[in-house]
């Protein structure tokens, strides 16, 4: 097993920035945002003809506001925060893959969820990511209003930039409730997207190895 050490700016490698501590204004700002969102949800529920004084709905606007804040928390996070100090020096030059990362996101067209799995592989270039950092990057970009095509590219680009990888491959397969619950109402359809960067795009053998590992 190759010895792995944290990247160190003193020896010419650059680690991702440490997580920034919350400011004193963060909590009041978050509370104000929830209150603003809750007021909009009250209007939506009332617009549906429902009675907001009904027992089951009295706290629904606040619950929905907190839920949408969590589901879009990727807007208030950064790649540097997600990675932290999880970049390590390594002599490994073989493909590294993390498969079947659970993924939940919101379609930006209808604000309905799409749910699936993300598979990420990369070929190191003297640096590797800590294992937990790839799922954290998936969560960061998933917790925004998204389309699957862009989400796939954003994850691949973040991994590529984080470790200056020789290549990155990302595949997402997901079911979209905007297609299942409304519109064409196709319950068994699934969308697959891919993004290949570096050697995964230029080398047929690298791409073939990646696709074989997905089987």
Buried (B, 14 or more C-beta within 10 A) or exposed (E): EEEBEEBEEEEEBEBBEEBEEEEEEEEEEBEEBBEEBBEEBBEEBEEEEEEEEEEEBEEBBBEBBBEBBEBBEBEBBEBBBBBBBBBBBBEBEEBBBBEEBEBBBBBEEBEBBBEBBBBBBBBBBBBBBBEEBBBBBBBBBBBBBBBBEBBBBBBBBBBBEBBBBBBBBBBBBBBBBBBBEEEEEEEEEEBEBBBBBBBBBEBEEBBEBBBEEBE
